[in-house]
Amino acid sequence: MRISVTRSGGFAGITRRAEVDTDERPDADDWKRLVDRADLRDRGRPAPDRFVYRIDVDGRTAHVGEADLDEPTRALIDRVFASGG
């Protein structure tokens, strides 16, 4: 499974992107469980000085405003950035 996250907006307007391919990873099942728990549907509106996340999982894309992140989705984003640079 290929997971990519792009964070844009924020006070400085800097875009950050990370990607992880879980197919060959020993923790692929953990990634699958994390993706299954995440709410991957479009929600929220952009707000001044807030981040907007574009989350793509194997071609399925969601756009989520920072204020609208639930805990499982935030955990997925954090893990992608920690693992995928």
Phi, psi and omega in degrees: 000135179254125181238127174231147179228131173239126177251126178229170180089213183081176184300317183270348179070026181272135178263137178232140182223143175215153181216144179225135172251114188271354188303320184258007183274143178292340180259026183302323179295323177297318178298317180299315179298320179295316178296318180298329180278335183289146178268093187261066173225154180296135176196155179085164178239148174300144179227151180305135176061021177245155178277153170236135182249134171252117183246123180239124177236106180049044176090352175267121188243140174228145174245124186227130175286149183307317183290345184256009179286130171271170186296315179298322179290319176298320179296321177297313179301312180301319182290321177298314180296323180290327185264332187250007176075000000 
